[in-house]
Amino acid sequence: MNTFFLFDSRKWNQILCAFTICLPVFNYGNTLGWMSPMSLLLQSNHSPSGEPLTDVEISWLAAIPYLAGVPLYFVLAYIGDRYGRKRTLLLSTALGSTIWILKLFPQFWPLFVSRCMVGILMACSFVTCPVYIKEISENSIRGHLGCWTSVFYISGCLFTYVIGDMLDYRTIIFICLSVPILSFFLFIALPESPSYLVQIGKIEEAEKVLLWLRRKSEIDCAIRQEIETIQSEQKNYEVNDSSIIKAIFADKILFKAFQIALMAAFARELCGAIPVGNFAGDIFARASDGTRVVLNPNQQAMVLGAVQTAATIVASNIVEKSGRRPLLFITCLISGISMCSLATWFLFKDYGYNPPEWIPVLTLCICIFCDSAGLLPVGTVLIGEIFSFKYRGTVLGTSMAIASFLDFLQVLFFKMISARIGVHVAFYTFAAMCLLMALYIFAKIPETRTRPLEEIYDDLRTNKRKRPQKTDVITRF
């Protein structure tokens, strides 16, 4: 592609749709980033709850969205496949606004219910939005736009880090509440996914949507070929809704693809970024104790958020050039080394040594950069590329539900383990998971960039990781 995709007028409608689709992801980032500054406030003597919340209560507030998200991933995947991506977004956004309304009552139980409802936005952000973007995007910019969910998610976190340090409790809530309200009205104008329209037999409407998305005035060979490709995928992998998972386990190739989807989700969720995102302020408070660090914990968390945002922007621009597999492998490996270094720093500090004060900020920034530049965006894009429409929502829902339960355990026990055993134990565990995942990526995961589904499955049948293409050069290790 000779022209940078943002300046290619033929892509503007797809870009506009992807931007709008990502607004709930930004709102989800707001809800996650909210925990970092607010956990410090809610546990202080100036808590809006009237009295400081305990470590156990804060841990439950941080962890419960991931437990609530387990069934909601399946629910939203079903709704998206049955009633369409657009309706699912409208429903999720309307319910998501309730999260911020409940936070106007800052006692533990209203906060607990609001945090449970974060699971709706979580499922929408990591199932509905990536699938929707994949289904409206042409192959040449599919990776770019697919990474936008991560850009918006991280930007939402950073936004809340910043306003959480500058504004009062209620003002923050009203600002964040405006996002789902605006999103709802914008979604009304969105077109439905062409894949969903083909699935329900509305071929002419799907053609009209593709004409608008590709900015064309009449149906040409390219539009017809896209429709035929969608029909072929759905026909080749047609199966009853009730037996999707059973069909995956019965088919050797689909099961291999499902394993890859699970490992991609695990690599993303078990690298330590989730506890760091929720407790960035608390982690930096521990690291800064007894040192001469100038920035307060919230301001250090802002630095982390800025690094995350920059990394996701980098990923969205290089993912089509680097390929999915190399980017996943390199970021996973570097993330593991960084987590190991951070764990060692905390271990030395616990034993009374005085290691350099810049190490926690540097290693966390490297780890978060790797997560945001590779593990988070590319993992989601990869899962969307190795399954057809019929399986896509269900597989994303299943893999994310399992990962979400693991996130729940991480976030719930992170503060307790850190207080009782030592924070270095948690970070050594994250380092080990990253390094093991890097080995799996190197050995098992194929390249998927710009490749049709059947070609990827051919590689899985013959145990190849990549196949050279005459018309495209794929990055190799």
Salt bridges, closest charged atoms under 4 A:
ASP8 OD2 - ARG10 NH2 3.00
ASP8 OD2 - LYS11 NZ 2.92
ASP55 OD1 - LYS415 NZ 3.95
ASP81 OD1 - ARG85 NH1 2.81
GLU135 OE2 - ARG85 NH2 2.87
GLU135 OE2 - ARG392 NH1 3.03
GLU138 OE1 - LYS11 NZ 3.95
ASP220 OD2 - LYS216 NZ 2.90
GLU226 OE1 - ARG214 NH2 2.67
GLU233 OE1 - ARG392 NH2 3.71
ASP241 OD1 - LYS390 NZ 3.13
GLU269 OE2 - ARG268 NE 3.02
ASP282 OD2 - ARG286 NE 3.40
ASP282 OD1 - LYS415 NZ 3.47
GLU320 OE1 - ARG324 NH1 3.50
ASP350 OD2 - HIS424 ND1 3.36
GLU357 OE2 - ARG292 NH1 3.84
GLU385 OE2 - ARG142 NE 2.90
GLU385 OE2 - ARG324 NH2 2.60
GLU455 OE2 - ARG451 NE 2.96
ASP458 OD1 - ARG461 NH1 2.79
ASP458 OD2 - ARG467 NH2 3.68
ASP459 OD2 - ARG451 NH2 2.73
ASP459 OD1 - ARG467 NE 3.86
